[in-house]
Amino acid sequence: MNVCLLIPVYNSTKFLGKLFYHIHLLNPKPDMTFFLENNSKDDTLGYIIRNYKLPYKIIRVFFREDAVKVGTTVYDTIAHVRQLLLTAARQYDPDYAIFLDDDVYPIDTDMISKLTGHGENIVGGTYTRIYPEGIFVASKWGILTDRHKYLLKKQNEVIKPVDMPAITSGGCLCLSRKVIQDRNLDFYPIGDMVASEDYGYCLKARKLGYRIILDNTAKLLHDYIRTTRDEKPWTKKKNKEYVDFRY
């Protein structure tokens, strides 16, 4: 079985040491890792080259300073990033591709076996994040046609070994060859989905007849405390307006 990791990185040096430590312990290990780096002002690129010990390729793009302002939504740039990684996976043509964010650490060494072992097309990993309502699993349950009726769950409320949310996050997202090669399913353009790029991807997938599975057996650690200190295109101020984000 051939598996690749898809990792977006942007000013990621502070996360990569711990991330690489856990990836290097994986058993089985990924056959290939694709990093997509954009606009980093720190040593992200050099750190990858010096410290990543598995087969990898780096894709580099540069967004104009005001890219967030000229896009349709604040999620357009990350949608572009995920789409380019998805395109790399389509060309590589693995059995499975796993999106893994730089701040989501695979604590269990058998994460790949667990995520791919369900035989499903779209499998999310269970980890928590900060919502306005508090700390909940990075997925939503509920009625697809009304985003205000989505439900959030605490980690101990997620059904084991698998749950079936309406949408899940791209921080740990395992895709089968079938869904990777489905040209009707992309991260970009986001379209008329009132959602982030990863939630929008899941909504599109559901409309195409795919179901979303959430694995609750592979332990993941989301470093959300340090992540929240960084401004992102979708970071909101106290008045609920988006920050003036610039690359």
N, C-alpha and C positions, 0 to 999 in steps of 0.2 A: 504493500500500500504506500502510495506516494502522498506526502502531506507537506504543504508549505505554510509558513506564517506570513501575515501581512501586517506590517507595523508602521503606522504613521508617526513621524518624529518632528518636533518643532521645539527648539530650546529645551532639549530633553536630557541633558547631561546629568542632572540631579536624580533622574529616575533610572538611568540605564545600567548602573552598577548592580542594583538589586534585581532589575529585570533580567539582565544577562546571566546573573548567578542562577536564577531559577530556570531559565531556558536551557542552560548548559547541563542542568541536572535531569532534564526530561528524558524519559525512557518509555517508548521510543522517542528519538529526537526528530525534529523536522528535517525533511530532505533539502529544503531550500527556505531561505527567509528573504522577503522583499521589504526593504525599508524605503519609505518615501519621505524625504527631507525637504522642507521648504523654509527659506528666510531665517534660519537659525542665526542668532547673534552670539551663541556660545560655542562650545567645542563639540557639539553633537556629532558632526561628521567625522572628525578626527577620533573621537572616542569609539565610534563604531569600528572604524578601520583598525584601531589598535587593540580592541578588546573582544570583539565578537569572534568566536572560535569555530563556528559552523559555516557551511556554505551560505553565501548571501549575495545579494545584488542591491545596489543603492540607486534609487530613482530620485532625481533632484528637479524641483520646479521652483520658480520664483514668482510670487504674487506682487503686483504693484502695491504701493503703500496703502492706497485707498480701496483695495479690492473689495473689502466688505461693503463699502458705500455704493459701489456700482453694481453689486450683485442683486438678484431678486430677493433673497433672504439673507440673514446673517449666517446661515448654514451653508451657503453656496461654496465657500472655499474648502471646507472640510468635505463637502460632497464631492468636489473635484478630486481631492486627495484620495478618498475612498474609491472613487471610480477609476482612477489611474492604477491603484493597487488591484482592483478587480480585473482590470484589463491585463495587468501583468499575470495574474492567476489564469486568465483565459488562455493566454499564450503559452504559459507553462503547462497547463492542462493536468493538474494533479487530481487524485481521487478526492481530496478534501483541501480546502484552504481555510485557515483560521485567522480572522482579524484579531489582533491583540494590541490594545493601547499601551503606550509606554509606561503608564502608571497602574496597570493591572498585572499583578504578579501571579504566575501559575505555581501555587504552593505545592500542589500534588504532582509528583514526578510522572504520574500516568495520565496527565490531563488529556493528551492527544488520544489515547485509547478510550478514555471515558467519553469524550465529545463525539468521536467517530463511531463508537460502538453501538449507538442507538439505531444506526441505519437510516437516519432521517436526513432530510435535505437542508434544514435550517435549525441549528441548535445553538442556543445562547448559554453562556456560563453565568452562574449566579454570583453576583457581587453587589455591594451596596454603594449608594451615592447619596449626595445631599439634594433634596428637593425643598421647595419652600415650606412643605408640610413637615419636613423632618428627614431622618435618615431611613431610606427604604431600598429595597432591591431595585436594580436598574432595569426594570421591566414594568409593564402596565397590563392590568387585566380589565375586562369590562366590555362595553358595547362599542364596536368599531365606528359606528355612525355618529357618535357624539363624544368628542374628546373630554367633555366635562363629566362624563360618567365613568371614566377610567378609574380603576381601583389600584391602590398601591399595597404592597405587602412587606412586612418585616421579614428578615431572613429566616426566622424560625417558623414563619407561616407558609413558606413555599413547600409545596408537596414534594415528597421524596419517592422515588429517585428523580422523577421528572414532573414538571408542571407544564401547563399550556397557556401562557399569557397571550394577550392580543398582539403585543409588540415587545421587543427586547432591544437591548443596546448593542452598539458595535464594538464596545470595549473588549468583549470576548464573544466572537460570533463565528461559528463553524458552518461552512457551506459545502455541500456535496458537489461533485462534478456536474450533475444535472442542473443545479441551480446556478452554478458559476457560468455555465455555457448558455444559459437562457438569455438571449439577447433582448427579451421583452422586460427584463428585470435589471434595473440599474440604480445606482445611488444618485447619479446626476443625469438629467436635470431633476430637481426635487419636484417640479410641477406644481400642482395646486394643492399638494398635501400641506395641511397646517401642522407641521411637525418638523423635528430635526431630521438630518439626513439618514440616520440609522432607523429611527422610528418610521420615517417615510418609506424606507426600503421595505420594512416589514409590512406596512399597510399595502404597498404595491404587491408584495408576495402573496398576501392573503387574498387579494382580489384575483390573482392568477391561480388560486387553488392550492397554494402551499400552506402548510400549517407550521406554526412556530412552537418549538419545543425548548423548554428551559431545563438544563441539567443541574441538579442540585447535589451531585456527588463529587465533582471536581472542585477542590477548595481553591478559591481565588482571593487575593488581597488587593483591594483598591486603595491606593494611597491618596484618598480624596482630600485629606487635610492639607497636604502640600499643594495639591492641584488647585484648590479653591483660592489660593493666594495669588495665582496668576490670572491676569485678565485674558479673556477669550472673546471672540467676536460676539458670542451670545451672552456674555456677562451683563447682568442688569444692575443699574444703580438703585439706590433706595427709593427713588421715584418711579421705579419699574421701567425706566427707559434704558436702552442699551448703551454701554459705554462707547466712547469714541475710539474704537479699536483701529490701530494702524500697524501694518507690518513694517 
